[in-house]
Amino acid sequence: MRYSTGLGIAAVLLLVIACFMPWVLIPSKQLVISGMDASGTRYGKPGYLHLLLGFFYLVFTLIPAVWAKRFNLLVVAFNLAWTLRNFLILSLCRGGECPERQAGLYLLAMAGVLMLVTALFPKKPS
């Protein structure tokens, strides 16, 4: 794919922005959960793993070797699985109370899918 490197870099930037945006709003406890701040819950800081995987994705995208493209698929698959886990666990209804999903959670999912598409169709190494 001709523009896969540029789209991949844009996807990582979108991922970083989404990690700092609000993901879920819990109105009864007045909590705003983001990737970097999940205080009041037992989820930890799920955005840190996204940032680490985004870094490795960028490194493997910029290396023009076949082995790097293959490792990139592993990194992207793990990132997409972590995204799906965050999407399902953080927005799950518990005890009759459903949290409100915010734009950051949707941007995170879009960035994960875009990273997967760019990793599936990389620029061919010369």
N, CA, C and O of each residue as an XYZ file, in Angstrom:
504
protein
N       0.847     -1.165      0.000
C       0.000      0.000      0.000
C       0.898      1.236      0.000
O       1.884      1.304      0.734
N       0.556      2.160     -0.794
C       1.421      3.303     -1.028
C       1.557      4.235      0.182
O       2.649      4.720      0.477
N       0.460      4.476      0.868
C       0.457      5.443      1.967
C       0.389      4.775      3.338
O      -0.037      5.410      4.302
N       0.790      3.538      3.447
C       0.618      2.821      4.712
C       1.474      3.400      5.836
O       1.039      3.409      6.988
N       2.662      3.875      5.536
C       3.514      4.435      6.585
C       2.910      5.726      7.141
O       2.870      5.917      8.356
N       2.454      6.585      6.284
C       1.835      7.835      6.733
C       0.547      7.601      7.491
O       0.289      8.259      8.499
N      -0.269      6.664      7.012
C      -1.502      6.344      7.722
C      -1.214      5.691      9.066
O      -1.935      5.913     10.039
N      -0.156      4.883      9.117
C       0.221      4.251     10.378
C       0.660      5.258     11.414
O       0.303      5.142     12.587
N       1.430      6.243     10.997
C       1.859      7.302     11.910
C       0.656      8.119     12.381
O       0.571      8.490     13.552
N      -0.270      8.397     11.467
C      -1.491      9.114     11.847
C      -2.331      8.293     12.819
O      -2.943      8.849     13.731
N      -2.365      6.974     12.631
C      -3.123      6.105     13.532
C      -2.516      6.104     14.932
O      -3.246      6.088     15.923
N      -1.196      6.120     15.021
C      -0.552      6.156     16.339
C      -0.815      7.504     17.019
O      -1.039      7.547     18.228
N      -0.791      8.585     16.271
C      -1.117      9.897     16.851
C      -2.556      9.918     17.359
O      -2.835     10.474     18.421
N      -3.469      9.311     16.599
C      -4.858      9.220     17.029
C      -4.983      8.366     18.284
O      -5.789      8.666     19.165
N      -4.191      7.310     18.365
C      -4.182      6.452     19.548
C      -3.697      7.210     20.779
O      -4.272      7.074     21.859
N      -2.655      7.996     20.624
C      -2.124      8.784     21.751
C      -3.149      9.826     22.199
O      -3.361     10.013     23.397
N      -3.770     10.488     21.261
C      -4.790     11.482     21.609
C      -5.959     10.820     22.324
O      -6.483     11.354     23.301
N      -6.368      9.647     21.826
C      -7.502      8.935     22.433
C      -7.184      8.462     23.846
O      -8.086      8.379     24.679
N      -5.932      8.152     24.131
C      -5.565      7.703     25.478
C      -5.711      8.810     26.514
O      -5.938      8.523     27.689
N      -5.586     10.055     26.105
C      -5.704     11.164     27.040
C      -7.106     11.752     27.093
O      -7.392     12.589     27.949
N      -7.983     11.327     26.191
C      -9.371     11.796     26.194
C     -10.212     10.951     27.155
O      -9.823      9.834     27.494
N     -11.356     11.471     27.594
C     -12.250     10.656     28.438
C     -12.823      9.481     27.647
O     -13.241      9.630     26.499
N     -12.832      8.313     28.284
C     -13.366      7.110     27.653
C     -14.785      6.826     28.111
O     -15.670      6.547     27.302
N     -14.991      6.902     29.421
C     -16.278      6.519     30.009
C     -16.619      7.508     31.121
O     -15.744      7.984     31.844
N     -17.908      7.802     31.237
C     -18.407      8.660     32.304
C     -19.383      7.830     33.140
O     -20.348      7.283     32.608
N     -19.131      7.737     34.450
C     -20.026      7.034     35.366
C     -20.742      8.103     36.187
O     -20.158      8.671     37.110
N     -22.008      8.380     35.856
C     -22.686      9.520     36.489
C     -22.958      9.355     37.975
O     -22.876     10.341     38.706
N     -23.279      8.159     38.460
C     -23.646      8.010     39.875
C     -22.459      8.258     40.800
O     -22.622      8.819     41.884
N     -21.268      7.844     40.377
C     -20.067      8.059     41.189
C     -19.325      9.321     40.780
O     -18.330      9.691     41.404
N     -19.800      9.975     39.748
C     -19.184     11.175     39.186
C     -17.719     10.932     38.848
O     -16.837     11.693     39.244
N     -17.479      9.841     38.098
C     -16.133      9.480     37.660
C     -16.002      9.662     36.159
O     -16.918      9.349     35.397
N     -14.870     10.163     35.754
C     -14.509     10.239     34.345
C     -13.269      9.373     34.175
O     -12.211      9.668     34.730
N     -13.413      8.294     33.395
C     -12.310      7.357     33.209
C     -11.675      7.613     31.851
O     -12.360      7.663     30.829
N     -10.361      7.774     31.856
C      -9.598      7.893     30.614
C      -8.505      6.830     30.645
O      -8.388      6.074     31.610
N      -7.723      6.781     29.603
C      -6.664      5.787     29.545
C      -5.546      6.038     30.533
O      -4.862      5.104     30.950
N      -5.355      7.276     30.909
C      -4.281      7.617     31.827
C      -4.757      7.821     33.257
O      -3.941      7.855     34.178
N      -6.067      7.957     33.458
C      -6.591      8.183     34.797
C      -7.874      7.387     34.977
O      -8.930      7.755     34.464
N      -7.762      6.291     35.714
C      -8.940      5.475     36.026
C      -9.130      5.446     37.535
O      -9.462      4.405     38.104
N      -8.922      6.578     38.178
C      -9.047      6.628     39.633
C     -10.502      6.378     40.032
O     -11.437      6.792     39.346
N     -10.660      5.691     41.157
C     -11.993      5.326     41.608
C     -12.417      3.950     41.124
O     -13.477      3.453     41.505
N     -11.599      3.340     40.290
C     -11.880      1.995     39.787
C     -10.661      1.116     40.043
O      -9.637      1.581     40.542
N     -10.789     -0.144     39.697
C      -9.666     -1.076     39.845
C      -9.087     -1.460     38.486
O      -8.560     -2.561     38.332
N      -9.175     -0.587     37.520
C      -8.711     -0.901     36.172
C      -7.255     -0.536     35.926
O      -6.687     -0.930     34.908
N      -6.656      0.192     36.819
C      -5.275      0.606     36.601
C      -5.211      1.742     35.591
O      -6.072      2.622     35.572
N      -4.177      1.711     34.751
C      -4.009      2.724     33.717
C      -3.834      2.007     32.375
O      -2.707      1.756     31.948
N      -4.943      1.679     31.712
C      -4.855      0.879     30.491
C      -4.222      1.607     29.307
O      -3.809      0.961     28.345
N      -4.139      2.911     29.356
C      -3.560      3.661     28.251
C      -2.061      3.484     28.122
O      -1.510      3.659     27.036
N      -1.384      3.135     29.223
C       0.063      2.951     29.163
C       0.454      1.816     28.220
O       1.431      1.932     27.480
N      -0.298      0.730     28.242
C       0.012     -0.373     27.340
C      -0.239      0.025     25.891
O       0.498     -0.391     24.998
N      -1.266      0.823     25.652
C      -1.509      1.315     24.294
C      -0.345      2.180     23.811
O       0.064      2.081     22.654
N       0.185      3.018     24.685
C       1.312      3.866     24.300
C       2.556      3.034     24.013
O       3.288      3.321     23.066
N       2.799      2.017     24.814
C       3.948      1.145     24.594
C       3.804      0.373     23.278
O       4.757      0.273     22.505
N       2.631     -0.160     23.033
C       2.406     -0.892     21.780
C       2.458      0.042     20.572
O       2.918     -0.352     19.500
N       1.993      1.265     20.742
C       2.092      2.247     19.655
C       3.535      2.588     19.327
O       3.883      2.786     18.163
N       4.380      2.658     20.357
C       5.798      2.908     20.134
C       6.428      1.771     19.324
O       7.131      2.016     18.344
N       6.170      0.526     19.741
C       6.724     -0.613     19.009
C       6.169     -0.684     17.586
O       6.877     -1.071     16.656
N       4.913     -0.313     17.424
C       4.325     -0.276     16.082
C       5.067      0.720     15.194
O       5.378      0.417     14.042
N       5.347      1.898     15.726
C       6.085      2.900     14.951
C       7.484      2.415     14.583
O       7.930      2.595     13.450
N       8.169      1.804     15.534
C       9.524      1.309     15.267
C       9.499      0.256     14.168
O      10.290      0.317     13.226
N       8.590     -0.709     14.285
C       8.534     -1.782     13.290
C       8.006     -1.294     11.950
O       8.333     -1.876     10.917
N       7.202     -0.246     11.941
C       6.725      0.304     10.677
C       7.849      0.992      9.926
O       7.918      0.909      8.700
N       8.725      1.669     10.645
C       9.786      2.436      9.996
C      11.004      1.592      9.608
O      11.856      2.064      8.854
N      11.104      0.363     10.102
C      12.208     -0.516      9.724
C      11.844     -1.224      8.415
O      10.830     -1.920      8.362
N      12.644     -1.061      7.366
C      12.304     -1.677      6.071
C      12.819     -3.118      5.946
O      13.695     -3.403      5.129
N      12.277     -4.003      6.749
C      12.669     -5.415      6.693
C      11.415     -6.276      6.845
O      10.427     -5.860      7.449
N      11.478     -7.463      6.295
C      10.322     -8.354      6.329
C      10.027     -8.804      7.756
O       8.864     -8.892      8.149
N      11.073     -9.091      8.539
C      10.852     -9.549      9.907
C      10.154     -8.483     10.743
O       9.368     -8.817     11.630
N      10.426     -7.200     10.478
C       9.792     -6.116     11.220
C       8.302     -6.039     10.884
O       7.479     -5.762     11.758
N       7.960     -6.282      9.630
C       6.545     -6.259      9.232
C       5.788     -7.409      9.884
O       4.612     -7.273     10.221
N       6.462     -8.538     10.060
C       5.817     -9.687     10.710
C       5.630     -9.455     12.204
O       4.586     -9.796     12.761
N       6.631     -8.881     12.850
C       6.480     -8.543     14.259
C       5.419     -7.462     14.453
O       4.741     -7.414     15.480
N       5.290     -6.604     13.459
C       4.297     -5.545     13.523
C       2.885     -6.129     13.584
O       2.016     -5.589     14.269
N       2.659     -7.222     12.874
C       1.350     -7.876     12.928
C       1.048     -8.380     14.335
O      -0.087     -8.290     14.802
N       2.058     -8.908     15.003
C       1.880     -9.370     16.379
C       1.540     -8.206     17.307
O       0.639     -8.310     18.138
N       2.252     -7.120     17.163
C       2.018     -5.941     18.001
C       0.615     -5.388     17.764
O      -0.084     -5.033     18.713
N       0.212     -5.316     16.516
C      -1.096     -4.757     16.186
C      -2.221     -5.673     16.667
O      -3.252     -5.194     17.140
N      -2.030     -6.975     16.549
C      -3.060     -7.899     17.028
C      -3.230     -7.781     18.544
O      -4.354     -7.801     19.047
N      -2.130     -7.661     19.263
C      -2.217     -7.500     20.706
C      -2.858     -6.165     21.073
O      -3.635     -6.093     22.025
N      -2.541     -5.114     20.329
C      -3.134     -3.801     20.576
C      -4.640     -3.828     20.329
O      -5.407     -3.251     21.100
N      -5.060     -4.488     19.270
C      -6.485     -4.557     18.973
C      -7.223     -5.390     20.029
O      -8.352     -5.062     20.395
N      -6.597     -6.456     20.518
C      -7.204     -7.251     21.583
C      -7.326     -6.427     22.869
O      -8.340     -6.512     23.562
N      -6.310     -5.639     23.187
C      -6.352     -4.788     24.368
C      -7.410     -3.697     24.215
O      -8.067     -3.321     25.185
N      -7.569     -3.196     22.999
C      -8.613     -2.207     22.722
C      -9.992     -2.805     22.929
O     -10.859     -2.191     23.551
N     -10.191     -4.004     22.406
C     -11.477     -4.674     22.567
C     -11.767     -4.957     24.039
O     -12.902     -4.804     24.493
N     -10.758     -5.362     24.772
C     -10.912     -5.605     26.211
C     -11.329     -4.331     26.931
O     -12.247     -4.351     27.750
N     -10.661     -3.230     26.631
C     -11.009     -1.963     27.274
C     -12.409     -1.518     26.884
O     -13.164     -1.030     27.725
N     -12.758     -1.681     25.622
C     -14.079     -1.265     25.153
C     -15.168     -2.053     25.863
O     -16.178     -1.483     26.277
N     -14.971     -3.361     26.007
C     -16.003     -4.189     26.622
C     -16.055     -4.030     28.138
O     -17.141     -3.897     28.701
N     -14.925     -4.042     28.798
C     -14.929     -4.011     30.263
C     -15.321     -2.635     30.799
O     -16.092     -2.545     31.755
N     -14.817     -1.594     30.215
C     -15.099     -0.262     30.755
C     -16.526      0.196     30.485
O     -17.072      0.985     31.256
N     -17.138     -0.281     29.411
C     -18.484      0.191     29.088
C     -19.563     -0.828     29.443
O     -20.702     -0.705     28.994
N     -19.216     -1.826     30.241
C     -20.151     -2.865     30.638
C     -21.095     -2.348     31.724
O     -20.671     -1.654     32.648
N     -22.373     -2.693     31.602
C     -23.356     -2.313     32.614
C     -23.221     -3.234     33.823
O     -23.167     -4.456     33.686
N     -23.167     -2.630     35.002
C     -23.056     -3.401     36.248
C     -24.070     -2.887     37.258
O     -24.179     -1.684     37.497
N     -24.804     -3.813     37.841
C     -25.750     -3.443     38.892
C     -26.840     -2.500     38.427
O     -27.305     -1.671     39.209
N     -27.253     -2.601     37.197
C     -28.295     -1.734     36.667
C     -27.817     -0.351     36.275
O     -28.624      0.513     35.932
N     -26.533     -0.139     36.322
C     -25.980      1.166     35.968
C     -25.072      1.028     34.754
O     -24.110      0.261     34.763
N     -25.392      1.773     33.723
C     -24.604      1.714     32.491
C     -23.794      2.993     32.343
O     -24.357      4.088     32.351
N     -22.464      2.864     32.205
C     -21.648      4.059     31.996
C     -21.887      4.648     30.604
O     -22.275      3.945     29.671
N     -21.649      5.931     30.495
C     -21.797      6.617     29.210
C     -20.469      6.577     28.470
O     -19.451      7.046     28.978
N     -20.486      6.018     27.279
C     -19.266      5.978     26.460
C     -18.993      7.368     25.909
O     -19.900      8.082     25.483
N     -17.726      7.726     25.929
C     -17.306      9.030     25.430
C     -16.547      8.860     24.109
O     -16.296      7.737     23.673
N     -16.191      9.957     23.492
C     -15.559      9.941     22.169
C     -14.186      9.274     22.174
O     -13.786      8.688     21.168
N     -13.466      9.350     23.274
C     -12.127      8.763     23.344
C     -12.134      7.267     23.144
O     -11.205      6.715     22.554
N     -13.168      6.600     23.627
C     -13.264      5.148     23.481
C     -13.495      4.760     22.015
O     -12.948      3.767     21.536
N     -14.300      5.542     21.320
C     -14.540      5.275     19.901
C     -13.305      5.603     19.057
O     -12.999      4.889     18.102
N     -12.604      6.671     19.404
C     -11.372      7.005     18.684
C     -10.301      5.945     18.898
O      -9.517      5.655     17.994
N     -10.271      5.369     20.091
C      -9.330      4.296     20.386
C      -9.609      3.082     19.506
O      -8.681      2.470     18.978
N     -10.865      2.739     19.351
C     -11.232      1.604     18.498
C     -10.900      1.890     17.033
O     -10.419      1.008     16.320
N     -11.155      3.114     16.587
C     -10.831      3.463     15.198
C      -9.329      3.417     14.961
O      -8.888      2.956     13.909
N      -8.545      3.883     15.909
C      -7.091      3.854     15.765
C      -6.580      2.422     15.722
O      -5.681      2.114     14.939
N      -7.132      1.545     16.547
C      -6.720      0.146     16.538
C      -7.016     -0.544     15.217
O      -6.189     -1.304     14.712
N      -8.181     -0.286     14.659
C      -8.535     -0.889     13.364
C      -7.679     -0.308     12.245
O      -7.248     -1.040     11.354
N      -7.429      0.994     12.280
C      -6.584      1.612     11.260
C      -5.152      1.092     11.325
O      -4.511      0.902     10.291
N      -4.652      0.863     12.528
C      -3.317      0.286     12.669
C      -3.282     -1.131     12.107
O      -2.295     -1.529     11.489
N      -4.349     -1.891     12.316
C      -4.411     -3.250     11.782
C      -4.414     -3.242     10.256
O      -3.718     -4.042      9.630
N      -5.180     -2.355      9.665
C      -5.245     -2.283      8.200
C      -3.891     -1.886      7.612
O      -3.463     -2.455      6.608
N      -3.225     -0.927      8.221
C      -1.927     -0.511      7.686
C      -0.858     -1.569      7.909
O       0.100     -1.646      7.141
N      -1.004     -2.388      8.951
C      -0.031     -3.461      9.172
C      -0.291     -4.634      8.232
O       0.641     -5.354      7.873
N      -1.533     -4.831      7.833
C      -1.846     -5.921      6.903
C      -1.374     -5.631      5.487
O      -1.051     -6.549      4.732
N      -1.334     -4.354      5.129
C      -0.902     -3.958      3.796
C       0.285     -3.004      3.880
O       0.134     -1.816      3.593
N       1.457     -3.493      4.266
C       2.602     -2.589      4.455
C       3.225     -2.177      3.121
O       2.986     -2.784      2.076
N       4.018     -1.139      3.202
C       4.812     -0.732      2.057
C       5.894     -1.782      1.876
O       6.576     -2.136      2.838
N       6.062     -2.284      0.668
C       7.015     -3.375      0.421
C       8.442     -2.897      0.623
O       8.837     -1.857      0.097
N       9.230     -3.678      1.403
C      10.636     -3.281      1.586
C      11.415     -3.439      0.298
O      11.166     -4.367     -0.472
N      12.353     -2.544      0.058
C      13.123     -2.607     -1.178
C      14.375     -3.459     -1.041
O      15.129     -3.607     -2.002
